[in-house]
């Protein structure tokens, strides 16, 4: 073959590398080019899967070859190809059995003496599979130029890598589409339950801000349903068909937070074995929900601010800037204004995030909504537990209405789940009635009284400033509850209506740890 014809064939293969074409067509075009470049009657591309080789494309072999799987330990020729980093040519009188014996169509259906060679394919220094060439006439491959063969093998590896990468991107896009679809369905299935005035106002706020691209700061106590509000904002927005990506800022270790948010380049740090997209890239075109934003370390806050200001991100270890179109919804149970005053949160980031603040009311301010929520949650529990009907006794309803709910809707959900299990254990019929005793509610303080101020009198030292007096009171109350529960911090946190992580952080801030 002339150098000109060889070059034209290679140009066609190289052009295919950037084309979005089906994998099967890509491989078939590769083998068609091989048969034009090199003198052979049959060619095959086989991929290593475990202990066997699977044909992905064939030319000149019988169609049933595609359905075969060639075990490496049963085919010494293929094994030799796979374990050699250089092309291997087998002598015409080789005693090694040929894996394609009877698979190359001939008049008498027999495989005659022929020329056979092949090469292993390595991707990122790992064996991927083999490429085989067969000719019916001996000495056919004497005319193959070794340089041209090595060049073609290199292009085959590049083709395989491109195909794998495009398949991975397509799979990832499909996975993200399915995740987004699942989130949309989940959001539609979990409406905001309630008829009280604070909830009506909340729905109005969501409807107003959802259709804009403004950054939303969802504020409220632990367990009030801030994530549900964020999902509602996204589902009612023009970005509803795009992904909503969730980030729990409290669970981001400082040493990997930047990589999680912005991604990293291969080799950026120990363990960065490949390029990786961050949450901003994954959420491009959609919404990024930054939950517990108040827990984000100051060093990451500065980098987040730059991304919000410029609309550009930079992967760790890369000097390339990427433009992203992301709508930000942040949530916190902290008083960010106070966090700014105390130097724990950047003022400029706070103002960037609080363009449209939305306050989620605590359950204790929602009156009879607690019964509506209980009905919704009990319907979910009875399906999960296989109970035909879960009902609340009048006494249980009254207990729910009179309780102060320091843990809000999340506390109500967990309490009802426990109560349903207890009630089922003592019920024979299909209808399970939840009694007041099943709820296991501790005597509650009057509605509106804060759980952190009900047990002890405030310090009476008139010389104390408000913050100092509050801190001292909290220190004394926590020490008292720890003593009551014999140092069990989890039990002390529950008695104060705090989740464990917030309790630990409060102790640390007050110098008790």
N, C-alpha and C positions, 0 to 999 in steps of 0.2 A: 504494500500500500504506500502511496506517495505521502510525503510529509504534509503536503497541502490538504489531502483528503483526511489524514489523521487529525490535523488541526481543526478542520471544519467539524468533525465528529465530536471532538472535545469541547468546542465552543457550544455545541448544542447541549451537551451534558451540563456544562457550567451554567448555561442560561436556565436550565431546569431547576437549579439549586434555589433560585429566588422565586420560583413560581409556586403558587398555591394550587397544587394539583393532587389528586388522590394518590395515596401511597402505592397502591397496586400499579397504577399507570406510571408513576415515577420509576419504579423498579423495572417494569416491562420495557420502557424506553431505554433504560440503561443497558439491559441485555441485548436489545436490538442494535444499539450502537456497538456493543462488543462484537456481535457477529459480523458487523460490517468492517470493523477495524482489524480483527484477528481471524485467521483462517480456522474456523471450527464449525462443527455441525450442531452442537448442543451446548447450552450454558445454563447454569443455575445459581441462584442466590439463596443461601440457607442461613437461617438465624439460630443461634444457640439458645435453647430453652431448657435449663436444667441439665440433664444428661443426654439430650437428644438434639438433633438438628431438624428444623422445620423449614420446608421450602416456602419462600415468599414469592419467587418469580422463576419461571422456567422458559427456555426457548429450545425447541428441537427434541424435547422429551415428551413421553406420552402423558396425556392429561391427568391420569390417576397418580402421577408423581406428586402432585400438589397435596394429595390426601395422605401421603406417607410421612412417617416420622422415623428418622434414621438414628438409632441408638449408637452413640459413639463407641461403646465397648463392643459392638457387633460389626463395625465397619472400620477396619484398620486404616484404609486410605483416608477417610474423612478425619479420623483421629490424628493421623500424621499431618494433614493439612492444618488442622486447628492448632496444633502445638508447635508449628514452625512459623517464625516471623518472616521467612523468605518464601517466594513461590516454589512449589514442589512439582516436579515432572516425574511421572511414573514410566518406567521402561515398558515397551510393548510386551515383553515376556514376563512382566512382574507377576509373582505368585499371589500377591494380595488380591482378594476378591474385589470386584468392581461393584460399588453400590447401585450403579445404573444398569447392571446386567439385565437385558431384556426390556429396558425402558426406553431405549432409543429405537424408534421405528425402523425396521428393515424388512426386506421382502420375506425372509424366512423367520422373522421374529427372534433372531438370535443376535447376540452382541459379538461381532467379529473382532479380530485383533485391530486395535486402534490406538490413537494417541490420547493421552489423558494427563491433565495438569490442573493445578488450582492454587489458591492462596488463602491464608487466613485474613480476616478483617478485624482490626482492633479499633475500638472507639475509646478515647481517653485512657489508653494503655490497658484496656480490658478486652478480652476476646469477645467479639460480637457474633461471629459466624464465619462462613467460608464462601468463596466464589470458585466455581468449577467450570472447566472447559473440556469438551470432548470432541475428537475428530475421528472419522471412520477410517481414514488412511494413516498408516504409521508414518512417522517423521514429519507430519504436518506442521508441528510446532517448531521445527528447526528454523523456520522463517520468521519467528516472532522476535522483534527487537526487545531486549530486556528493559531498556529505558522506557519504551512505550508501554510495556506491561506494568512496570512499577508506577508509571504516571496514571494509568487507568485504575490500578488498585487504589491509589491515593484518592482519585476522584470518586471511586465507589464508596470508600469510607466517608468521604465528605457528603455524598448523596444520602447514605444511611443516617449520618448524624443530622443532616438537615431534615430528613423525613421524621426521625425520632423527635426532634425539637418541635417541628410543626404539629406533630400528633400530640405532644405534651401540651402545647399551647392551646390546641383545640379542646383537649380534654379538660384543661384548667378553665377555659372559657365556659364550657358546658357545665362544669362543676359549680362555677360561680353563678351561672344562670340558675341552676337548680337551687343553690343556696338562697339566692335572691327571691326565687319563686316561693320557696318554703317559708321564708321570712314574711313575704307578703300574705301568704295564706294564714300564717300564724297570727299576724297582726290583725287580719280581718276576723279571725276567730276569737280574739281577745279584745273585746271592746272595753271602753271605760264605763264601768257600771256605777250608776248613782243618779239621784234626782235632786240632791241638795243644791243650794245656790252656788257654793264654791265650785262644785263640779260643773255646773252649767256655765259658769264664767270660764273655767278651764277649757271646756270644749270650744267656746267662742274664741279664746286666745289661740288655740291650736288651728282653728279654721282660718283665722286672720293671717297667721304667720306662715302656715304651711305652703301656700302658693308662691311665697317669695323665696329669695335665696339668702335671706338674712341668717346670720349665726344666732342660734338659740341657746340660752343657758337655762336648763331645767333645774330648779332648786326645790329642796324638800327634805324632810327627815328620812332616815333609813327605813325602807320598807313601804314607802307611800306609792310606789309605782312609777318612778321616773323613767325607767326603761320603756315602759308601755307608752308613756307620753311621747318619747322620742320616736318610737315606731309609728305612732299615729301621725306625727308631723311628717315623717318620711312617706307614709302610705298615701297621704292626702296631697303630696307635693307633685310637681311635674317630673320629679326624678323617681317616681314610684316603680318604674320598670327597671331601674338600675339598682345595683346592690346597695344595701345598708350594711356597713362593716362595723362591728363592735370591738371596742378596745377598753379593757378594764385597766385604767391607769394605776390603780392601787396594786395590781398584780405584776406590774412591769419592773423588774430589777433595773436599777439605774445603768448597769453596765451593758444591757442589751436593749434598753428602751429606744435608743436612737435607731438601731437596726430594725426593730419591730415596726416603728412608725414610718421610717423612710427607706428601708431596705439596705442591702449592702452588696458590694462587688466581690467577686471571687478573690480570695486571698486578703481581704481587708483586715482579718484578724484570725487567730487560731480557731479552726473549725469552720471557717467560711469556705467551703469546698466548691461552691458554685454561686453565681449571681442569684440574688433573691429580692423579689419585690416586697416593699413594705405596705402597710395598711393604706397609706395615702394613694399609692398606685392602684391597689386592688379596688379602692372605692372611687376611682376616677369616673366622673360622670354621675356618681350617686352621692350617698351621704356617709359621713364618718361620724360615728357616735362615740364620744370620749367620755366614758362613765368614770365617776370618782376623779374628776379632773383636779380636784383640790389636793390629791395625793401625788401629783406629778412632781418629781424633783426639780429644783430651781434650774439646774443645768440644762434639763430637757425643755423647760418652759421657754428659755431663750430661743432654742432652735425651733420649737413649735411656733413661736411668735413670728419668726422670719418666714416660715412656710405660709402662715396665714396672711402676712402682709404682701408677699410677692407672688403667691400662687405657684411657687417653684420649690422643688425639693431636690436634695442631693443625696444619693446613696452613700453610705459609709464606705470610704476607700475609693470613691470615684470623684473625678473633677467635672463630671457632666451634670448639667442642670436639667431637670425634667419638669415640664409644665403640667399641672394637674388642675382639674375642675372638680372641686369637692365642696359639698355643703357640710358645715360643721354644726353638730348638735352636741353640747357638753352637758354634763349633769354633776351635781355635787350635793352632799348633805352638810357641807361646811358653810359657814358665813364667810364668803370670799372677801367681803369688804374688811372684815376683821383680820382675815389672813393677810391681806395686803398691809394693813396697819401694823401687824406684828412682824412683817418682813418675811413671811413664809410663802407669799405668792406675788408675782410681778404685777404691778399696777397696770402696765401697758397691755399685758396679756388679759387681765381681768376686763379692761374696757373693750378689748377686741372680741372677747367671748360674750359679754353681756349686752350685745346689741339689742336683743329682744329677750328679756328675762321672763320666764314662766314659773310661777310658784304652784307646786302641787300641795293641796291641803292635807294635813294629817287626818287620820281616821277619826280621832276624837272630836274633830270639828265638823264631822259630816252627818251627825244625827242618826236618823234611821237608815241611812245608806248601809250601815253595818249588816242589816238584815238582808238587803238586796245582794250584797257581796257574799253573804253566807249562803244564800240560795244558789248563786252561781257556782261557788266553790263546792258545795255539797253535790250538785249535779255532776261535776267533774269527778269527785271522789267516788260516787256510787258507780259510775262507769268503770273506774279504775279498779275498784274493789269487787265488782260483780254483784253489787247490792241492787235490788229492784227499786227500793225507795229509801232515802235518808230524810228524816224529818226532825225538826226542832220542837221540843216541848215548849209551852208558854214560859216556864221558868227559865229554860235555857235562853230563849229569846230575850227575856228581861236581863239576864246576866250579861249577854253580849252588849245590850244597850247601855248598861251601867258601868261597863269596864272602860278604863282610860286608854287602852291600846298604845302603850309606849313603843311597841314594835310595828304598829300600823297594819297594813293589809297583809304583809308577809307573816306577821305574828298570827293574824286571824286564820290565814291559810294553814299554817302548821298546826295550830290549836285544833281546828276542825278535823284535820287528817288524823290526829291522835285520838280525838274524841270518837270519830267514826269507827276506828279499830276497837276501842274499848267497848263501845255500844254493841258492835256486831258480836263480840265475844260473849255477850250476855243476852243475845236475842235469838229466838228459834224461828220466827216467822220471816216473811219476805220484806216486811217494813221495819226498819230500824229507827227507833226514836232516840235522839240525843237528849239526855237529861242534863240538868245543871251540874250534877256530880261528874259526868263524863268530861265536862269542859275543864275541870281542875283549875278554875280561875282563883287567884289569890284575892283577898279583899282589896278593893280598888279605892283609890282616893277620889275625891269629887272631880267630875269632869272639868278640865281646864287647869287643874293644878299640876304643876310639873313634877315628874317622878323624881327628879334630882333634888327637889326642895321640900319634899314631904316628910322626911324622916328626922331631920335635924334643924334646929333654929339657926338662922344666919348668924355669923360672928357679930358681936355687939360693939366691937371696938370702933368708936366713932371716927377715929383717925384713918381708917382704911379706905382706899379708893375702891370703886365698884369692882374693877377687875380683880384686884388683890383679895377683896373680901370673897368674891365668888370662887376664886382659886382655892382659898383656904377652906371654904365650906366643902368644895368638891373633894379636897384631900381628906378631910375628916370623914366625910360620908363614905368614900371608897375604903378607907382604913377600917371603918366600922363594919362594912359589908364583908370585907375580907376576913375580919375576925369572926363574924357570924358564920361564915362558910369555911372556916378553918384553912384559910389561904387558897381555897379553890377559886381561881380567877374566872373560870368559865361560869361557875354558879353565881359569883358576885356580879358578873356582867349581866347575866339573865335577870337577876333580882333588880337591877337598875334599868332594865329595858334597853340595854345596849348590846350591839353585836360584839363579838370577841375582838375583832380587829380594831374597831373604834375605841373599845375599852382599853386595849393595850396602848394605843396611841395617846389616849387621854392620860393614862398613868405616866407615860414617858414625858409628856409635856409638863405634867405637874411635879416631875422629879421623884416619882414613886418607884421607878424601875432603874 
